[in-house]
Amino acid sequence: MAVRWRVPERVVEDVGECAFEAVSVDDDAERGRERRTRWGPRTVDLDIVRFGTQAVRSRHPKAATAVRGRGLLVGMDLVPPVGEVIGACRERGLLVLSAGDNTLRLAPPLITDEATLRRGVEIIDQVLSGFVK
């Protein structure tokens, strides 16, 4: 049985977001483990949005300067105009909001699934790729 464990954010920052994501989630698939047990009523891995957006920030440091939030509510501070990023996300089917002048707010519905969350992070990654020169 695979066990899901939590690590303090300072440890994740020391290791690196991309490395931690690879170790904590993808490692299960690579080793042939199947996550059959979930702790509590939670049916979605909430870390997908947090660590996914942190990985996007590390891939696009000139476009995204910070990621903050908890659970499914995440904000990304952006360098490109947030309105243009929102428009590009909406063209690709992702509904996002702004929070202030330069923050992209992610607030997915509570009835979402992991595949949808991962797709949303992929769309943000694609959009930010277009703004980085």
Z-matrix of the N, CA and C atoms (Angstrom, degrees):
N
C 1 1.441
C 2 1.526 1 108.42
N 3 1.316 2 116.88 1 128.54
C 4 1.458 3 121.83 2 176.78
C 5 1.519 4 109.24 3 -80.14
N 6 1.305 5 115.97 4 139.66
C 7 1.455 6 120.93 5 -179.38
C 8 1.519 7 108.63 6 -113.39
N 9 1.305 8 116.51 7 131.90
C 10 1.465 9 122.44 8 177.78
C 11 1.510 10 107.35 9 -91.23
N 12 1.315 11 117.15 10 126.60
C 13 1.457 12 120.49 11 -178.95
C 14 1.501 13 111.08 12 -124.73
N 15 1.320 14 115.74 13 155.60
C 16 1.458 15 122.56 14 -177.79
C 17 1.526 16 108.92 15 -105.06
N 18 1.322 17 116.09 16 144.20
C 19 1.456 18 122.56 17 179.58
C 20 1.527 19 107.68 18 -127.16
N 21 1.341 20 117.58 19 136.27
C 22 1.468 21 119.06 20 177.94
C 23 1.527 22 111.25 21 -57.47
N 24 1.339 23 116.63 22 147.16
C 25 1.461 24 121.34 23 -176.41
C 26 1.524 25 112.25 24 -58.30
N 27 1.333 26 118.10 25 -35.15
C 28 1.468 27 119.23 26 -178.43
C 29 1.527 28 111.11 27 -62.86
N 30 1.326 29 117.43 28 -32.66
C 31 1.462 30 120.40 29 177.02
C 32 1.520 31 109.39 30 -69.67
N 33 1.324 32 117.44 31 -41.92
C 34 1.461 33 121.33 32 178.44
C 35 1.518 34 109.93 33 -60.95
N 36 1.332 35 117.52 34 -41.87
C 37 1.455 36 120.21 35 179.32
C 38 1.521 37 111.24 36 -64.24
N 39 1.333 38 117.52 37 -37.30
C 40 1.459 39 120.50 38 178.92
C 41 1.529 40 111.23 39 -67.41
N 42 1.316 41 116.97 40 -40.53
C 43 1.457 42 121.54 41 -178.09
C 44 1.519 43 110.75 42 -77.30
N 45 1.302 44 116.77 43 -36.67
C 46 1.459 45 121.89 44 -175.66
C 47 1.514 46 109.89 45 109.21
N 48 1.327 47 115.60 46 136.56
C 49 1.455 48 119.39 47 -174.69
C 50 1.510 49 112.43 48 -62.02
N 51 1.320 50 117.17 49 -46.06
C 52 1.469 51 120.14 50 -177.31
C 53 1.516 52 110.86 51 -63.22
N 54 1.323 53 116.67 52 -42.15
C 55 1.458 54 120.40 53 -179.57
C 56 1.522 55 110.56 54 -64.79
N 57 1.325 56 117.03 55 -42.84
C 58 1.456 57 119.70 56 -179.51
C 59 1.520 58 111.33 57 -65.14
N 60 1.329 59 116.99 58 -42.99
C 61 1.465 60 120.42 59 178.29
C 62 1.521 61 109.70 60 -58.49
N 63 1.314 62 117.35 61 -44.68
C 64 1.460 63 121.11 62 -179.02
C 65 1.520 64 111.18 63 -63.13
N 66 1.320 65 116.56 64 -40.87
C 67 1.461 66 120.34 65 -177.81
C 68 1.519 67 111.48 66 -72.61
N 69 1.336 68 117.13 67 -44.74
C 70 1.459 69 119.54 68 -170.57
C 71 1.525 70 114.56 69 -80.94
N 72 1.307 71 119.08 70 -28.21
C 73 1.461 72 120.26 71 -175.83
C 74 1.518 73 111.42 72 -113.66
N 75 1.311 74 117.20 73 -55.74
C 76 1.452 75 120.46 74 -175.04
C 77 1.529 76 112.65 75 -70.19
N 78 1.319 77 116.98 76 -23.12
C 79 1.454 78 120.41 77 179.50
C 80 1.522 79 111.26 78 -60.16
N 81 1.326 80 116.76 79 -36.52
C 82 1.456 81 119.58 80 178.69
C 83 1.525 82 111.31 81 -58.54
N 84 1.326 83 116.27 82 -46.66
C 85 1.465 84 120.01 83 -178.88
C 86 1.524 85 111.42 84 -66.54
N 87 1.329 86 116.32 85 -41.73
C 88 1.468 87 119.85 86 -178.39
C 89 1.527 88 111.86 87 -63.94
N 90 1.300 89 117.03 88 -32.82
C 91 1.466 90 120.73 89 -178.80
C 92 1.522 91 112.66 90 -91.95
N 93 1.332 92 116.03 91 5.64
C 94 1.451 93 119.39 92 177.97
C 95 1.517 94 114.22 93 77.08
N 96 1.312 95 117.48 94 14.29
C 97 1.465 96 120.32 95 178.38
C 98 1.514 97 109.62 96 -82.47
N 99 1.296 98 115.24 97 147.84
C 100 1.454 99 120.43 98 177.35
C 101 1.527 100 107.94 99 -120.67
N 102 1.317 101 115.81 100 128.90
C 103 1.459 102 119.34 101 178.39
C 104 1.525 103 108.55 102 -82.96
N 105 1.316 104 115.64 103 101.41
C 106 1.455 105 120.58 104 -178.95
C 107 1.522 106 112.03 105 -101.93
N 108 1.306 107 116.83 106 -23.38
C 109 1.456 108 120.83 107 -176.27
C 110 1.512 109 109.93 108 -108.05
N 111 1.296 110 115.69 109 131.52
C 112 1.461 111 121.39 110 174.70
C 113 1.516 112 106.40 111 -118.15
N 114 1.313 113 114.89 112 142.19
C 115 1.455 114 120.29 113 -177.85
C 116 1.514 115 109.25 114 -89.48
N 117 1.309 116 116.63 115 118.61
C 118 1.455 117 121.32 116 179.69
C 119 1.517 118 111.13 117 79.58
N 120 1.319 119 116.32 118 -169.96
C 121 1.456 120 120.44 119 -175.59
C 122 1.527 121 114.06 120 -78.08
N 123 1.317 122 117.50 121 -3.69
C 124 1.462 123 121.54 122 -176.75
C 125 1.519 124 110.56 123 -63.99
N 126 1.324 125 116.97 124 127.44
C 127 1.462 126 120.51 125 -179.63
C 128 1.514 127 112.11 126 -112.41
N 129 1.329 128 118.34 127 -2.81
C 130 1.458 129 122.30 128 -179.62
C 131 1.519 130 108.29 129 -125.49
N 132 1.313 131 116.32 130 136.77
C 133 1.453 132 121.44 131 175.81
C 134 1.528 133 108.12 132 -74.31
N 135 1.317 134 117.23 133 102.23
C 136 1.459 135 122.01 134 -174.87
C 137 1.517 136 112.89 135 -64.89
N 138 1.306 137 118.22 136 -19.93
C 139 1.458 138 121.41 137 -178.01
C 140 1.527 139 112.68 138 -71.50
N 141 1.314 140 118.08 139 -14.14
C 142 1.468 141 120.78 140 -179.19
C 143 1.520 142 110.41 141 -56.97
N 144 1.324 143 117.18 142 -46.38
C 145 1.459 144 120.43 143 -177.63
C 146 1.517 145 110.30 144 -70.03
N 147 1.317 146 118.08 145 -46.95
C 148 1.470 147 121.58 146 -176.54
C 149 1.527 148 111.21 147 -63.69
N 150 1.332 149 117.07 148 -55.90
C 151 1.460 150 119.28 149 -176.99
C 152 1.525 151 111.94 150 -74.19
N 153 1.314 152 116.38 151 -29.66
C 154 1.462 153 119.13 152 176.40
C 155 1.516 154 112.34 153 -64.07
N 156 1.335 155 116.73 154 -44.48
C 157 1.460 156 119.72 155 178.86
C 158 1.519 157 111.38 156 -71.16
N 159 1.333 158 117.94 157 -31.08
C 160 1.463 159 119.48 158 175.17
C 161 1.523 160 110.51 159 -67.16
N 162 1.316 161 116.89 160 -36.32
C 163 1.466 162 119.93 161 176.58
C 164 1.529 163 110.40 162 -66.74
N 165 1.334 164 116.80 163 -38.45
C 166 1.470 165 120.52 164 176.11
C 167 1.526 166 109.26 165 -62.25
N 168 1.323 167 117.30 166 -43.78
C 169 1.467 168 120.93 167 178.74
C 170 1.524 169 111.15 168 -60.09
N 171 1.312 170 117.37 169 -41.03
C 172 1.469 171 119.27 170 -179.38
C 173 1.531 172 111.56 171 -70.09
N 174 1.341 173 117.67 172 -28.11
C 175 1.473 174 120.63 173 176.65
C 176 1.524 175 112.15 174 -78.88
N 177 1.324 176 117.34 175 -24.51
C 178 1.466 177 122.22 176 -176.86
C 179 1.531 178 110.36 177 -130.08
N 180 1.335 179 117.69 178 63.40
C 181 1.465 180 119.64 179 -176.36
C 182 1.527 181 113.85 180 -65.32
N 183 1.330 182 117.76 181 -21.48
C 184 1.465 183 119.80 182 178.00
C 185 1.528 184 111.70 183 -81.20
N 186 1.313 185 117.66 184 -15.78
C 187 1.466 186 121.22 185 -178.77
C 188 1.523 187 112.82 186 -104.61
N 189 1.319 188 117.66 187 -37.17
C 190 1.469 189 122.01 188 -178.48
C 191 1.522 190 108.73 189 -120.20
N 192 1.324 191 116.08 190 123.64
C 193 1.469 192 119.56 191 -175.06
C 194 1.520 193 114.11 192 -100.11
N 195 1.327 194 118.46 193 -23.21
C 196 1.462 195 120.49 194 -178.86
C 197 1.516 196 110.16 195 -159.66
N 198 1.334 197 115.15 196 155.25
C 199 1.463 198 122.92 197 174.03
C 200 1.511 199 107.03 198 -131.42
N 201 1.335 200 115.52 199 134.19
C 202 1.467 201 118.55 200 177.69
C 203 1.524 202 108.60 201 -146.98
N 204 1.305 203 115.65 202 161.93
C 205 1.453 204 121.00 203 178.08
C 206 1.508 205 111.17 204 135.85
N 207 1.319 206 114.40 205 -178.11
C 208 1.463 207 121.28 206 179.20
C 209 1.512 208 109.28 207 -140.72
N 210 1.314 209 115.31 208 144.53
C 211 1.452 210 119.91 209 178.06
C 212 1.515 211 111.58 210 59.41
N 213 1.309 212 115.89 211 -129.95
C 214 1.461 213 120.46 212 -178.51
C 215 1.525 214 113.21 213 -86.51
N 216 1.318 215 118.98 214 -9.96
C 217 1.465 216 121.85 215 179.51
C 218 1.515 217 109.21 216 -94.07
N 219 1.326 218 116.10 217 106.95
C 220 1.460 219 121.81 218 -175.03
C 221 1.522 220 109.22 219 -131.31
N 222 1.332 221 115.83 220 141.11
C 223 1.455 222 121.76 221 174.39
C 224 1.515 223 110.24 222 -119.80
N 225 1.332 224 116.23 223 139.21
C 226 1.467 225 121.91 224 176.41
C 227 1.523 226 107.63 225 -118.61
N 228 1.336 227 116.39 226 122.54
C 229 1.464 228 120.32 227 174.92
C 230 1.522 229 108.05 228 -79.97
N 231 1.330 230 115.80 229 127.50
C 232 1.454 231 121.56 230 -173.60
C 233 1.516 232 112.18 231 -116.79
N 234 1.322 233 116.19 232 152.26
C 235 1.460 234 122.82 233 171.90
C 236 1.528 235 109.93 234 -87.39
N 237 1.361 236 118.92 235 -46.62
C 238 1.464 237 118.54 236 177.52
C 239 1.526 238 110.23 237 -63.76
N 240 1.312 239 118.06 238 156.45
C 241 1.463 240 120.31 239 177.32
C 242 1.535 241 111.11 240 -56.38
N 243 1.317 242 115.83 241 124.17
C 244 1.458 243 120.38 242 -174.62
C 245 1.528 244 111.62 243 -61.45
N 246 1.323 245 117.65 244 -31.89
C 247 1.463 246 120.47 245 178.44
C 248 1.512 247 112.45 246 -62.11
N 249 1.321 248 117.16 247 -39.58
C 250 1.460 249 121.21 248 178.72
C 251 1.525 250 111.17 249 -68.60
N 252 1.326 251 116.57 250 -38.11
C 253 1.467 252 120.76 251 178.25
C 254 1.527 253 109.41 252 -66.57
N 255 1.321 254 117.25 253 -42.41
C 256 1.467 255 120.79 254 178.11
C 257 1.532 256 110.12 255 -60.44
N 258 1.319 257 116.98 256 -44.66
C 259 1.463 258 120.55 257 178.77
C 260 1.515 259 112.40 258 -60.80
N 261 1.334 260 116.74 259 -43.34
C 262 1.463 261 120.72 260 179.83
C 263 1.536 262 110.99 261 -66.40
N 264 1.323 263 117.15 262 -37.77
C 265 1.471 264 120.39 263 177.13
C 266 1.526 265 110.44 264 -65.16
N 267 1.316 266 116.31 265 -43.35
C 268 1.474 267 120.15 266 -179.60
C 269 1.521 268 111.68 267 -64.85
N 270 1.326 269 117.58 268 -35.88
C 271 1.470 270 120.49 269 176.46
C 272 1.524 271 111.17 270 -61.04
N 273 1.324 272 116.68 271 -29.06
C 274 1.469 273 121.81 272 -179.66
C 275 1.531 274 112.01 273 -93.81
N 276 1.336 275 117.09 274 4.32
C 277 1.459 276 120.31 275 175.63
C 278 1.511 277 115.62 276 94.83
N 279 1.329 278 118.26 277 10.82
C 280 1.469 279 120.99 278 -179.45
C 281 1.521 280 109.34 279 -108.81
N 282 1.308 281 116.41 280 120.34
C 283 1.453 282 122.00 281 178.88
C 284 1.524 283 109.14 282 -90.06
N 285 1.327 284 116.73 283 113.49
C 286 1.464 285 123.05 284 177.24
C 287 1.525 286 108.11 285 -129.34
N 288 1.320 287 115.80 286 166.90
C 289 1.459 288 122.28 287 -176.79
C 290 1.514 289 109.88 288 -126.84
N 291 1.325 290 115.24 289 172.45
C 292 1.465 291 119.30 290 172.23
C 293 1.524 292 108.74 291 -108.09
N 294 1.298 293 114.65 292 156.92
C 295 1.469 294 121.85 293 174.69
C 296 1.527 295 105.15 294 -136.14
N 297 1.308 296 116.99 295 90.33
C 298 1.455 297 120.52 296 -175.27
C 299 1.508 298 110.95 297 90.85
N 300 1.334 299 114.87 298 -164.69
C 301 1.460 300 120.78 299 -173.95
C 302 1.526 301 114.49 300 -75.83
N 303 1.326 302 117.65 301 -32.22
C 304 1.464 303 118.31 302 -173.35
C 305 1.526 304 114.22 303 -135.63
N 306 1.324 305 118.50 304 20.85
C 307 1.460 306 120.46 305 -178.19
C 308 1.525 307 110.51 306 -113.20
N 309 1.319 308 114.85 307 127.31
C 310 1.457 309 122.44 308 174.55
C 311 1.523 310 107.10 309 -87.85
N 312 1.319 311 117.43 310 122.47
C 313 1.464 312 121.46 311 -177.87
C 314 1.514 313 109.72 312 -102.39
N 315 1.323 314 116.24 313 127.70
C 316 1.456 315 122.77 314 176.98
C 317 1.526 316 107.48 315 -109.01
N 318 1.299 317 116.25 316 123.20
C 319 1.461 318 121.96 317 179.50
C 320 1.528 319 108.80 318 -141.62
N 321 1.336 320 117.00 319 71.32
C 322 1.465 321 119.15 320 -177.98
C 323 1.528 322 110.90 321 -66.02
N 324 1.317 323 116.86 322 156.59
C 325 1.462 324 119.81 323 179.04
C 326 1.528 325 111.08 324 -65.12
N 327 1.308 326 115.85 325 151.03
C 328 1.459 327 120.60 326 -179.13
C 329 1.524 328 112.46 327 -70.36
N 330 1.317 329 117.93 328 -13.13
C 331 1.467 330 121.09 329 -179.02
C 332 1.524 331 111.97 330 -98.71
N 333 1.318 332 117.59 331 21.09
C 334 1.458 333 122.00 332 -177.72
C 335 1.525 334 110.91 333 -81.04
N 336 1.316 335 115.72 334 171.86
C 337 1.465 336 120.61 335 175.92
C 338 1.526 337 109.22 336 -121.03
N 339 1.322 338 115.90 337 169.98
C 340 1.461 339 120.94 338 -175.43
C 341 1.527 340 112.43 339 -64.00
N 342 1.305 341 118.01 340 -38.38
C 343 1.469 342 120.72 341 -179.69
C 344 1.531 343 110.75 342 -62.43
N 345 1.312 344 116.79 343 -39.35
C 346 1.459 345 120.79 344 178.83
C 347 1.525 346 110.75 345 -67.36
N 348 1.335 347 117.24 346 -40.75
C 349 1.463 348 120.34 347 177.63
C 350 1.525 349 110.79 348 -62.45
N 351 1.322 350 116.21 349 -45.17
C 352 1.471 351 119.55 350 179.13
C 353 1.531 352 110.95 351 -62.21
N 354 1.317 353 117.38 352 -40.33
C 355 1.468 354 121.32 353 178.99
C 356 1.530 355 110.33 354 -63.59
N 357 1.325 356 117.50 355 -39.72
C 358 1.457 357 120.76 356 177.25
C 359 1.517 358 112.13 357 -61.29
N 360 1.318 359 116.73 358 -42.81
C 361 1.470 360 120.83 359 177.98
C 362 1.528 361 109.89 360 -64.80
N 363 1.332 362 117.75 361 -39.58
C 364 1.470 363 121.17 362 177.03
C 365 1.527 364 111.50 363 -61.26
N 366 1.327 365 116.60 364 -41.15
C 367 1.463 366 120.33 365 -179.97
C 368 1.526 367 110.01 366 -63.81
N 369 1.322 368 117.27 367 -43.87
C 370 1.467 369 120.28 368 178.28
C 371 1.521 370 110.32 369 -61.19
N 372 1.322 371 116.70 370 -41.04
C 373 1.462 372 121.20 371 177.99
C 374 1.533 373 110.48 372 -60.83
N 375 1.324 374 117.30 373 -45.55
C 376 1.473 375 120.91 374 178.57
C 377 1.512 376 111.63 375 -62.66
N 378 1.323 377 116.45 376 -43.44
C 379 1.469 378 120.18 377 -178.94
C 380 1.520 379 110.83 378 -63.03
N 381 1.323 380 117.18 379 -46.89
C 382 1.466 381 120.10 380 -178.91
C 383 1.519 382 111.48 381 -66.18
N 384 1.331 383 117.71 382 -28.99
C 385 1.468 384 120.55 383 175.82
C 386 1.518 385 110.75 384 -60.67
N 387 1.324 386 116.90 385 -34.81
C 388 1.451 387 121.47 386 179.69
C 389 1.515 388 113.94 387 -72.76
N 390 1.330 389 116.90 388 -21.06
C 391 1.464 390 120.08 389 -179.07
C 392 1.520 391 112.95 390 -93.41
N 393 1.320 392 117.32 391 -16.50
C 394 1.462 393 120.78 392 -179.33
C 395 1.509 394 109.23 393 -85.50
N 396 1.292 395 116.51 394 124.43
C 397 1.472 396 121.09 395 -179.97
C 398 1.508 397 109.94 396 -109.03
